[in-house]
Amino acid sequence: MVSKTSTSPEEIQKLLIETARVQLAAVGAAVKFWASWAESADNYTQALSGELAKISEKSIKPSEIIPRTADLTREYVRNLIELPSVAVHRFNSEIEKMGPSKGPRKRAARAKD
């Protein structure tokens, strides 16, 4: 047997607004993630290019390039690891900025340290 539930236009409107809020917040978080990744990758490639230029100009020894590039790579990877947290923060701040949701959250999210 199929039961029918009555939904008012106001309830449907609230659902659509809430759905749009979440989707906009998700898009904003994704944009922040990819923009941050592009910026991090740009900084990394510029730094590597600078190190290669120093070798070409013979201002550093080729043996010094390995520790320098390792440090640059370590910094780049560290930045990549932070990107998901940055995106989550952006998502949460967008949700909070858009106004109240349907009700209070039952559980609080915990961030990893």
C-alpha positions in Angstrom: 0.0 0.0 0.0 1.4 3.4 -0.9 0.9 6.1 1.7 0.7 9.7 0.6 2.2 12.5 2.7 1.0 16.0 2.4 3.7 18.6 1.8 3.0 22.3 1.7 4.5 24.7 -0.8 6.4 26.3 2.1 8.0 23.0 3.1 9.1 22.4 -0.5 10.4 26.0 -0.7 12.4 25.5 2.5 13.8 22.2 1.1 14.8 23.8 -2.2 16.5 26.7 -0.4 18.4 24.4 1.9 19.5 22.3 -1.0 20.7 25.4 -2.9 22.6 26.6 0.2 24.5 23.4 0.5 25.2 23.2 -3.2 26.6 26.8 -3.3 28.7 26.1 -0.3 30.1 22.9 -1.9 30.9 24.8 -5.1 32.6 27.5 -3.2 34.7 25.0 -1.2 35.7 23.2 -4.4 36.7 26.5 -6.0 38.8 27.3 -3.0 40.4 23.9 -3.1 41.4 24.1 -6.7 42.5 27.8 -6.5 44.7 27.0 -3.5 46.1 24.0 -5.3 46.9 26.1 -8.4 48.6 28.8 -6.2 50.6 26.2 -4.4 51.7 24.5 -7.6 52.6 27.8 -9.1 54.8 28.7 -6.1 56.5 25.3 -6.3 57.3 25.5 -10.0 58.6 29.0 -9.7 60.8 28.0 -6.8 62.1 25.0 -8.7 62.8 27.2 -11.7 64.7 29.6 -9.6 66.9 26.8 -8.3 67.6 25.6 -11.8 68.5 29.1 -12.8 71.0 29.2 -10.0 72.6 26.0 -11.3 72.8 27.5 -14.8 74.4 30.7 -13.5 76.7 28.5 -11.4 75.8 30.4 -8.3 75.3 27.1 -6.5 76.9 23.7 -6.8 74.9 21.0 -8.4 75.3 18.9 -5.2 73.4 21.6 -3.3 70.3 21.3 -5.5 69.2 18.0 -4.0 68.6 19.3 -0.4 67.1 22.6 -1.7 64.6 20.8 -4.0 63.8 18.3 -1.2 62.9 21.3 1.1 60.8 22.8 -1.7 59.0 19.5 -2.3 58.4 19.0 1.4 56.8 22.4 1.6 54.7 21.8 -1.4 53.4 18.5 0.0 52.7 20.1 3.3 50.6 22.7 1.5 48.8 20.0 -0.4 47.9 18.1 2.8 46.3 21.3 4.2 44.1 21.8 1.2 41.2 19.6 2.3 41.0 21.4 5.7 41.0 24.7 3.9 38.1 23.5 1.7 36.1 22.2 4.7 36.6 25.5 6.6 35.4 27.4 3.5 32.3 25.1 3.2 31.5 25.6 6.9 31.9 29.3 6.8 29.7 29.6 3.7 27.0 27.5 5.4 27.1 29.7 8.5 27.1 33.0 6.4 23.9 31.9 4.6 21.8 32.0 7.6 20.1 29.4 9.9 19.5 25.9 8.7 16.6 23.7 9.5 17.6 23.3 13.1 20.5 22.8 15.5 23.1 20.1 14.7 22.9 17.0 16.8 26.6 16.2 16.6 29.6 18.4 16.2 32.3 17.6 13.7 35.8 17.1 15.1 38.9 18.3 13.2 41.9 16.1 13.1 45.1 17.5 14.6 
